[in-house]
Amino acid sequence: MIERRTLLAATLAAPALSACATADIRSSLPPLPHDPHSYAKPDEARVLNVSLDLKVDFERKILAGACTLSIAARQDAREIVLDVKGLNIGIVSGNGQSLPFTIGANDAERGAPMTIQLNGAREITIIYETSPDADALQWLTPEQTASGKPFLFSQGQSILTRTWAPTQDSPGIRQTYDVRLVVPQDLVAVMSAEMLTPNGEPAEGGHAFRFRMRHPVPIYLMSIGVGDLVFGAVGPRTGVWTEPSVLERGLYECADMEAMVRTAEALYGPYRWGRYDVLILPPSFPFGGMENPRLTFLTPTFLAGDRSLVSLIAHELAHSWSGNLVTNAVWADSWLNEGFTSYFEGRITEALYGEERANMARVLDWAGIQEAIATIPANSQRLHLIGERGADESNSAIVYDKGALFLRTVERIVGRTRFDAYLRSYFDRYAFQPMTTQKFLADFRERAVRGDAALEQELQLDAWAYEPGLPSNAQAPHSDAFDRVDAAVAAFNDGGAPDAAAWEGWVTQERQRFLQTLPRQLPRARLDTLESALHLNGVGNNEVLFNWLELVVNNQYDPGVQSLTHFLTSQGRGKFVRPLYRALMAKGDWGRPIARRIYAQARAMYHPIVANALDRIVTG
C-alpha cells in the first residue's frame, strides 16, 4: 500500500495556471496532430502542469509519492487519458473526492492508457510508486560510480517519462512542472529546472530539494540526477555538475561554454532558460548528451583531455533553441529537432573554431549519409518518417545529418543573411510551441519563398522532406585538410607505413577520416603495422578508438580484443556499443563468443535503453 505524501505548497505552482485550467480547451490551446506513441487525447483534456512530491528510495530502487496534474479540458469532457508504464497506482483524487480510473492493456513500447473520470475536477492527485526496473531510471550502485556512492539519473526521451511520472507523454503536449525530491542526506539532487533550494531543506529520511520549470516544455525533458555531486562555475550563467573526482577534467573540457552561449545568442536570439549548466554522468549514460533545459546531461566519453570533442556541448546547447524552444509535435518529425540542431552546431563550431573544422565535420557527416542511403530502406531515408515504427526508430545519419544538409542547402540558395533572419524569426514566433514538417514548410514558403516559382523549384523543399535519398541540389562538402588525409590513406593502401608524425599533428576529425576511409578488409600484417606505428589500442579519444575497433572486429584482429573488451565494459554509450556488438555477432564463431562473454560482464552497467536493444542483438 502506498502512503500519501505531503503535497507541494500551492505557491510553487506555475503562475496563471488556474485561469488556463478552467478554460475550454477549444478556445485556450491549439489542436495537436495525432501522436501514435501516446494514448492521450489532448483535444479533449490536456495536462498543463505536473507537480511531483517524491522520495528517492535507493534500497528499493523506486520513486514514491504524489503527482498532481493541472489540466485544461473541454467543458463537456468527462475523462482524461494519461500514459503510464510499470507504475503502481494507489489513490486518485480531485475536488476532495476519489476519482474512478482504469488502466488499459499494456503495450511493450507504449505502456498503457490510464483513464481518469474527471467529475468536474481540473486538478488531479495520483499517489504512486515507480517500478524497480523503470526504463527511464538507472540506479547505480556505489561500485559503479567514481565517488563510491549510489547514483540515480533519468532519461525520458523519447517516450520513457511515463515510466516514472503519470502524465501525457507526447512531445507536442508542453507542460510546466515543479518538483520536491527527498534524497539521502549525503547526496545532492539536480534537475532540468530552476533549483529553489540549493542546499536542500530538512525532510524525513534525508533532505529535500525543490525545483520549478516555469516554461512549458515537452515532458521528455523533465529529468533528475541524484548522487555525490559538486558544482564548478565556468561563467556567470554556465557551470558543471559532476562527481568530485571528475570536476577538474569537466571544467577544463567545458571552458568554452560561456562563449558558446554568446555565439548562439548572436545567431538566433536570446537564451531563454536562465542558466546553462551540464551534468557529467557516470559512463553508463546511454547517449552522447541529452538537452534537458538548464541542465544538459553529458556522457564522460567526451572528456578527451584536449577539448577535441566539445562539439557535443555545442550540439546540446543548440537544442535550447531547436528542440526545447520549438519542438517536433510527433516523433516522425524528429529531424525538426536534430537536423536543425546539427545545422546550428555547425554554425557555432564555425564561429568559434573556424570554417575548416566545421567543414571536416560536414564531410564526415556526408559519408554517413551516403552509407545510410546505401543500406537502409527507402521509407527510412525521408526526413518526415512514414509508416508504423517505434518512437526511437530513426537513422541518425538521416535525422541529424541529412536534416542539417537540407538547411545548409537552403542557406546556400537563399543566402546566409536571409536564412539567418528567417531562423531567428522562426524561433521567436514559435517559441514554446510544437512544430510539424508540414507547418515548417508552409511557414518557410510564406516568409522566405514568397511565391517565387523559380526559387521554389531550385529549393526542392518537398523532395528533401518527403522523398528518400538526396535531391539533385545536394552538394558534397569539401575539406582541404582531408585532402592530405586521403593522400595518407592512398599511401598506406600502396603498402607504405602510416606517418606517425602526421598522425600526432592531426585533430580528431582527421584521425577519424583516416580510419574511416581505410579499406574495411585488411590483412593481419597491415593491422599490425597500424597498431605498431599509431598505438591505436591505447587511444584515449573515444571517437577515434571506436573507429579503430570497428576495424578490429571487421577483420577479427585478436590483438585488439583486449582494447575492445575494456571499451565495451567501461562505458555504455549506445552510439558505440550497439554497432560493435552487432558487428561481433555477425562474425560467427569468432565474434559471437566474444560478444556474449563481454556482454555478460557489462550488461549490469548499461542503461535499460541500451541493454534492451543489446538483449535482442546478443541473445535474441
NORJOUR-V773640 format. One record per residue. RES is the residue in one letter. PHI is phi in whole degrees, 0 to 359 (none if undefined). BURIAL is 1 if it has 16 or more other ideal C-beta (glycine too) atoms within 10 Angstrom, else 0. D_FIRST is the distance of its C-alpha to the first C-alpha in whole Angstrom. Layout:
{{RES/PHI/BURIAL/D_FIRST} {RES/PHI/BURIAL/D_FIRST}}
This chain:
{{M/none/0/0} {I/271/0/4} {E/278/0/6} {R/292/0/10} {R/258/1/12} {T/295/0/16} {L/276/1/18} {L/295/1/21} {A/297/0/24} {A/298/0/26} {T/293/0/29} {L/277/1/28} {A/296/1/28} {A/297/1/31} {P/297/0/34} {A/65/0/35} {L/292/1/32} {S/298/0/32} {A/296/0/35} {C/292/1/34} {A/294/1/31} {T/265/0/33} {A/284/1/35} {D/290/0/36} {I/300/1/35} {R/292/0/39} {S/258/0/41} {S/258/0/38} {L/225/1/37} {P/287/0/39} {P/292/0/39} {L/237/1/37} {P/290/1/38} {H/295/0/36} {D/252/1/34} {P/291/0/33} {H/258/1/30} {S/226/1/28} {Y/273/1/27} {A/299/1/27} {K/239/1/30} {P/292/1/31} {D/277/0/34} {E/255/1/32} {A/208/1/29} {R/224/1/29} {V/285/1/26} {L/255/1/28} {N/218/1/26} {V/248/1/23} {S/240/1/21} {L/247/1/19} {D/228/1/17} {L/230/1/16} {K/253/1/15} {V/268/1/17} {D/249/1/16} {F/289/1/19} {E/293/0/17} {R/269/0/14} {K/59/1/16} {I/219/1/14} {L/254/1/14} {A/223/1/11} {G/157/1/12} {A/232/1/13} {C/235/1/16} {T/248/1/19} {L/251/1/22} {S/264/1/25} {I/229/1/27} {A/248/1/30} {A/209/1/31} {R/298/0/34} {Q/299/0/34} {D/264/0/34} {A/289/1/31} {R/253/0/28} {E/209/1/25} {I/232/1/24} {V/247/1/24} {L/250/1/22} {D/254/1/22} {V/223/1/19} {K/210/1/19} {G/74/1/16} {L/272/1/13} {N/264/0/9} {I/269/1/9} {G/258/0/7} {I/269/0/10} {V/238/1/13} {S/217/1/16} {G/188/1/20} {N/57/0/23} {G/75/0/20} {Q/218/0/19} {S/291/0/16} {L/248/1/18} {P/295/0/18} {F/211/1/17} {T/226/0/18} {I/242/0/18} {G/281/0/21} {A/296/0/22} {N/271/0/22} {D/255/0/25} {A/301/0/26} {E/265/0/27} {R/273/1/26} {G/75/1/22} {A/223/1/21} {P/279/1/22} {M/250/1/19} {T/256/1/21} {I/247/1/20} {Q/285/1/22} {L/283/1/24} {N/49/0/25} {G/85/0/27} {A/288/1/25} {R/240/1/26} {E/219/1/23} {I/233/1/19} {T/246/1/16} {I/239/1/13} {I/268/1/10} {Y/202/1/9} {E/227/1/10} {T/275/1/13} {S/273/1/14} {P/300/0/16} {D/250/0/19} {A/304/1/19} {D/297/1/23} {A/279/1/23} {L/250/1/22} {Q/241/1/24} {W/256/1/23} {L/261/1/26} {T/283/0/26} {P/305/0/29} {E/290/0/32} {Q/262/1/31} {T/239/1/32} {A/288/1/36} {S/268/1/34} {G/77/0/32} {K/236/1/29} {P/295/1/26} {F/215/1/26} {L/228/1/24} {F/215/1/25} {S/248/1/25} {Q/217/1/27} {G/271/1/27} {Q/288/1/30} {S/267/1/30} {I/228/1/27} {L/252/1/24} {T/301/1/23} {R/297/1/21} {T/273/1/19} {W/224/1/18} {A/211/1/18} {P/279/1/18} {T/204/1/21} {Q/267/1/25} {D/262/1/26} {S/226/1/29} {P/296/1/32} {G/280/1/34} {I/265/1/31} {R/281/1/32} {Q/222/1/29} {T/273/1/29} {Y/204/1/26} {D/222/1/25} {V/218/1/23} {R/241/1/21} {L/242/1/20} {V/261/1/19} {V/231/1/21} {P/306/1/22} {Q/301/0/25} {D/266/0/28} {L/242/1/27} {V/240/1/28} {A/254/1/26} {V/228/1/28} {M/213/1/28} {S/279/1/30} {A/195/1/31} {E/294/1/32} {M/274/1/31} {L/269/0/31} {T/229/0/30} {P/303/0/32} {N/257/0/32} {G/75/1/28} {E/216/0/27} {P/303/0/25} {A/204/1/21} {E/297/0/19} {G/84/0/19} {G/153/1/22} {H/219/1/24} {A/249/1/23} {F/241/1/25} {R/242/1/26} {F/220/1/27} {R/213/1/29} {M/249/1/31} {R/281/0/33} {H/270/1/35} {P/291/1/33} {V/230/1/32} {P/297/1/31} {I/289/1/28} {Y/295/1/28} {L/272/1/30} {M/282/1/27} {S/223/1/26} {I/232/1/25} {G/219/1/27} {V/224/1/25} {G/181/1/28} {D/277/1/31} {L/247/1/33} {V/232/0/36} {F/236/0/38} {G/228/0/42} {A/281/0/44} {V/258/1/46} {G/212/1/47} {P/296/0/46} {R/227/1/44} {T/225/1/43} {G/188/1/41} {V/235/1/39} {W/254/1/36} {T/188/1/36} {E/291/1/35} {P/307/0/38} {S/288/0/40} {V/260/1/40} {L/299/1/41} {E/299/0/45} {R/297/1/45} {G/296/1/43} {L/296/1/45} {Y/296/0/48} {E/294/1/47} {C/264/1/46} {A/300/0/49} {D/268/1/50} {M/300/1/47} {E/298/1/48} {A/296/0/51} {M/297/1/49} {V/298/1/48} {R/298/0/51} {T/296/1/52} {A/297/1/50} {E/296/0/50} {A/296/0/54} {L/279/1/53} {Y/227/1/51} {G/101/1/50} {P/297/0/48} {Y/286/1/45} {R/256/0/42} {W/251/1/39} {G/87/0/40} {R/260/0/40} {Y/233/1/40} {D/249/1/38} {V/233/1/37} {L/246/1/35} {I/273/1/36} {L/269/1/33} {P/299/1/33} {P/297/1/35} {S/284/1/33} {F/306/1/32} {P/280/1/33} {F/242/1/36} {G/294/1/39} {G/203/1/37} {M/226/1/35} {E/278/1/36} {N/308/1/33} {P/302/1/35} {R/71/1/36} {L/212/1/34} {T/295/1/36} {F/269/1/34} {L/233/1/37} {T/284/1/37} {P/288/1/39} {T/291/1/42} {F/274/1/44} {L/279/1/45} {A/274/1/48} {G/88/0/50} {D/223/0/52} {R/60/1/51} {S/278/1/52} {L/244/1/48} {V/284/1/47} {S/301/1/48} {L/301/1/44} {I/294/1/44} {A/302/1/46} {H/295/1/44} {E/294/1/41} {L/298/1/43} {A/302/1/44} {H/299/1/41} {S/299/1/41} {W/258/1/43} {S/263/1/43} {G/128/1/39} {N/277/1/37} {L/279/1/40} {V/242/1/41} {T/239/1/38} {N/301/1/39} {A/287/1/37} {V/222/1/36} {W/287/1/36} {A/295/1/40} {D/250/1/41} {S/295/1/40} {W/298/1/44} {L/296/1/44} {N/275/1/41} {E/281/1/43} {G/294/1/46} {F/299/1/47} {T/293/1/45} {S/295/1/47} {Y/298/1/50} {F/297/1/49} {E/305/1/49} {G/298/1/52} {R/291/1/54} {I/296/1/52} {T/300/1/53} {E/298/1/57} {A/293/1/57} {L/269/1/56} {Y/240/1/57} {G/104/0/60} {E/295/0/61} {E/295/0/61} {R/296/1/58} {A/295/1/56} {N/295/1/59} {M/300/1/58} {A/297/1/54} {R/292/1/55} {V/294/1/57} {L/299/1/55} {D/295/1/53} {W/301/1/55} {A/299/1/56} {G/296/1/52} {I/297/1/52} {Q/299/0/55} {E/296/0/53} {A/297/1/50} {I/297/1/53} {A/281/0/55} {T/236/0/52} {I/250/0/49} {P/299/0/49} {A/301/0/51} {N/298/0/48} {S/269/1/46} {Q/267/1/49} {R/279/1/49} {L/290/1/47} {H/277/1/45} {L/283/1/43} {I/236/0/44} {G/86/0/42} {E/283/0/39} {R/202/0/37} {G/291/0/34} {A/298/1/33} {D/255/1/35} {E/271/0/38} {S/218/1/41} {N/272/1/43} {S/296/0/44} {A/296/1/47} {I/274/1/47} {V/297/1/45} {Y/278/1/46} {D/274/1/49} {K/295/1/51} {G/300/1/49} {A/294/1/51} {L/297/1/54} {F/305/1/54} {L/292/1/54} {R/293/1/56} {T/294/1/58} {V/300/1/58} {E/302/1/59} {R/297/0/62} {I/280/0/63} {V/269/1/63} {G/99/0/63} {R/297/0/61} {T/299/0/61} {R/293/0/61} {F/289/1/58} {D/299/0/56} {A/298/0/57} {Y/296/1/55} {L/298/1/52} {R/298/0/52} {S/296/0/52} {Y/301/1/49} {F/294/1/47} {D/289/0/48} {R/288/0/48} {Y/248/1/45} {A/301/0/43} {F/63/0/39} {Q/228/0/39} {P/278/1/39} {M/219/1/42} {T/238/1/43} {T/301/1/46} {Q/301/0/48} {K/292/1/47} {F/299/1/48} {L/296/1/52} {A/297/0/52} {D/294/1/52} {F/295/1/54} {R/298/1/57} {E/293/0/57} {R/270/0/57} {A/243/1/59} {V/283/1/61} {R/55/0/62} {G/77/0/64} {D/284/0/66} {A/297/0/66} {A/294/0/68} {L/294/0/65} {E/303/0/62} {Q/293/0/64} {E/292/0/64} {L/287/1/61} {Q/56/1/59} {L/302/1/56} {D/293/0/55} {A/297/1/56} {W/297/1/54} {A/280/1/51} {Y/242/0/51} {E/242/0/53} {P/286/0/53} {G/70/0/55} {L/242/1/57} {P/296/1/59} {S/291/0/63} {N/271/1/62} {A/289/1/60} {Q/238/0/62} {A/291/0/61} {P/286/1/61} {H/224/0/63} {S/230/1/63} {D/298/0/66} {A/298/1/65} {F/288/1/63} {D/301/0/67} {R/291/0/68} {V/294/1/65} {D/297/0/66} {A/294/0/69} {A/293/1/67} {V/296/1/66} {A/298/0/69} {A/295/0/71} {F/295/1/68} {N/295/0/68} {D/275/0/72} {G/105/0/71} {G/282/0/71} {A/272/0/69} {P/296/1/66} {D/274/1/68} {A/296/0/65} {A/294/0/67} {A/295/0/66} {W/303/1/63} {E/298/0/62} {G/272/0/63} {W/280/1/61} {V/275/0/58} {T/306/1/55} {Q/296/1/55} {E/293/1/59} {R/295/1/57} {Q/298/1/55} {R/301/1/58} {F/300/1/60} {L/290/1/57} {Q/287/1/56} {T/259/1/60} {L/296/1/61} {P/305/0/61} {R/290/0/58} {Q/251/0/60} {L/227/1/62} {P/289/0/63} {R/306/0/62} {A/296/0/65} {R/288/1/65} {L/293/1/61} {D/301/0/62} {T/297/1/65} {L/299/1/62} {E/295/1/60} {S/295/0/63} {A/278/0/64} {L/248/1/61} {H/54/0/58} {L/289/1/56} {N/296/1/53} {G/252/0/53} {V/299/1/52} {G/270/0/50} {N/276/1/49} {N/293/1/47} {E/294/1/48} {V/291/1/51} {L/299/1/50} {F/301/1/48} {N/297/1/51} {W/293/1/53} {L/292/1/50} {E/300/1/50} {L/292/1/54} {V/303/1/53} {V/290/1/51} {N/298/1/53} {N/252/1/56} {Q/51/1/54} {Y/270/1/56} {D/301/0/55} {P/296/0/55} {G/261/1/53} {V/292/1/50} {Q/296/0/49} {S/296/1/49} {L/300/1/47} {T/298/0/44} {H/297/0/44} {F/298/1/43} {L/282/1/41} {T/257/1/39} {S/247/0/39} {Q/205/1/38} {G/233/1/36} {R/288/1/37} {G/303/1/37} {K/303/1/41} {F/268/1/42} {V/282/1/40} {R/299/0/40} {P/294/0/43} {L/290/1/44} {Y/295/1/42} {R/297/1/43} {A/294/1/47} {L/299/1/46} {M/295/1/45} {A/285/0/48} {K/265/1/50} {G/57/0/50} {D/296/0/51} {W/278/0/51} {G/275/1/48} {R/295/0/45} {P/298/0/45} {I/295/1/45} {A/300/1/42} {R/289/0/40} {R/294/0/41} {I/294/1/40} {Y/295/1/37} {A/300/0/36} {Q/281/0/36} {A/259/1/35} {R/304/1/32} {A/298/0/29} {M/279/1/31} {Y/284/1/31} {H/295/1/29} {P/306/1/27} {I/301/1/29} {V/280/1/32} {A/299/1/31} {N/297/0/30} {A/290/1/33} {L/290/1/35} {D/304/0/33} {R/289/0/35} {I/283/1/38} {V/270/1/38} {T/248/0/37} {G/285/0/37}}
